[in-house]
Amino acid sequence: MALIKKAVEYFHHYVEEPPALLAKLKTLTIDGGAAIQQQLYPDWDGEDQAFDVKSFAGIEQCAGLEVVKIISCVEDADLAPLAHLPGLREAFINGGHRLPKNAQSLAKARSIKKVRVTERGEKEMKKDLAALRKAGIEIEVVKG
């Protein structure tokens, strides 16, 4: 089944929020289990890449963003644009088979204090986490 056209039309205004509203966003969670995804695509089983974030280009419009939680749906997306967010203080990256790229670029973020990662992610992102630690960023490993 495809996306439901009426649901897409209803939610479309959220996609093109004015920059002033985007700048007020404090937390961004990227996950495959969001209610909006089921409203747009009721039969979606999470196995395809219908809702995957391919790029963080344009994220600078969310200048007030403080926390980014990446649970899923970011396979191969480069995290470098997040380093330009002036208020970003924390990132969470769920380990697994579909990891974002270039997590070490978060070390360039002036305000980031902590990166939380799951145990699986710790093993898979060893090099990135070492670079973040070297930059003085706290790494917290959580079960999951």
C-alpha positions in Angstrom: 0.0 0.0 0.0 1.2 3.5 -0.8 1.1 6.7 1.2 -2.4 7.9 2.0 -2.9 11.1 -0.1 -5.2 12.9 2.3 -2.9 12.3 5.2 0.1 13.6 3.2 -1.9 16.7 2.4 -2.9 17.2 6.0 0.7 16.9 7.3 2.3 18.8 4.4 2.2 22.1 6.2 4.5 20.6 8.9 7.2 19.9 6.3 7.4 23.5 5.2 7.4 25.2 8.5 8.5 28.8 8.4 12.2 29.2 9.5 11.2 31.1 12.6 9.3 28.0 13.9 12.0 25.6 12.9 14.5 27.7 14.9 12.5 27.1 18.0 12.7 23.3 17.8 14.7 21.9 20.8 14.6 18.2 20.3 14.6 16.0 17.2 13.9 12.3 17.4 14.4 10.2 14.3 12.8 6.8 14.6 10.8 4.3 12.5 8.1 3.9 15.1 6.5 7.4 15.0 2.7 7.7 14.9 2.9 10.0 11.9 4.5 7.3 9.9 1.6 4.9 10.5 -0.9 7.7 9.7 0.8 8.3 6.4 1.5 4.7 5.5 -0.7 2.4 7.7 0.8 -0.9 6.3 4.4 0.2 6.6 6.4 -2.6 8.3 9.6 -0.6 8.7 11.5 -2.9 6.4 11.9 -0.6 3.5 13.5 2.9 3.5 10.3 4.9 2.9 11.1 7.3 5.9 14.9 7.2 5.9 16.7 10.4 6.4 19.2 10.5 3.5 20.8 13.8 4.4 21.0 16.4 7.2 21.4 19.2 4.7 19.3 22.2 5.8 19.3 21.2 9.5 20.9 24.7 10.2 17.3 26.0 10.0 16.8 24.3 13.3 19.3 26.7 15.0 17.7 26.2 18.5 18.2 22.4 18.4 19.7 21.1 21.6 19.2 17.4 21.5 19.2 14.9 18.5 18.1 11.3 19.1 18.8 9.0 16.3 17.0 5.7 16.9 16.7 4.4 13.3 16.1 5.5 9.7 19.5 7.3 9.1 21.5 4.7 7.3 24.6 6.4 5.8 23.4 9.9 6.5 26.4 12.1 7.3 26.2 13.8 10.7 28.6 16.6 9.8 25.8 19.3 9.3 24.8 18.8 13.0 28.2 20.2 14.0 27.1 23.6 12.8 24.1 23.8 15.2 25.0 26.5 17.7 23.0 25.1 20.6 23.5 21.3 20.1 24.5 19.9 23.5 23.6 16.2 23.3 23.2 13.5 20.7 22.0 9.9 21.1 22.9 7.3 18.5 21.4 3.9 18.5 23.8 1.2 17.4 22.7 -1.4 14.9 23.0 -2.3 11.3 22.0 1.1 9.9 24.3 3.7 11.4 24.8 7.3 10.3 28.2 8.3 9.0 30.9 10.6 10.3 29.8 10.8 14.0 33.3 12.1 14.8 32.4 15.4 13.1 30.2 16.2 16.2 33.5 17.1 17.9 33.4 20.3 15.8 30.2 21.4 17.5 31.1 24.1 19.9 28.3 23.4 22.4 28.1 19.6 22.4 28.8 18.1 25.8 27.6 14.5 25.6 27.1 11.7 23.1 25.0 8.8 24.2 25.4 5.5 22.3 24.0 2.0 22.8 26.4 -0.9 23.6 26.1 -2.1 20.0 26.9 1.3 18.7 30.0 1.6 21.0 31.5 -1.5 19.3 30.6 -0.3 15.7 31.7 3.3 16.2 35.0 2.8 18.1 37.0 5.3 16.0 34.3 8.0 16.0 33.9 7.7 19.8 37.7 7.9 20.4 37.8 11.2 18.4 34.8 12.6 20.4 36.5 11.6 23.7 39.7 13.3 22.6 37.7 16.5 22.0 36.5 16.4 25.6 33.0 15.2 24.8 31.5 12.8 27.4 30.5 9.5 26.0 27.7 7.6 27.8 27.1 4.0 26.8 23.6 2.8 27.5 22.1 -0.7 27.3 20.3 -1.4 24.1 
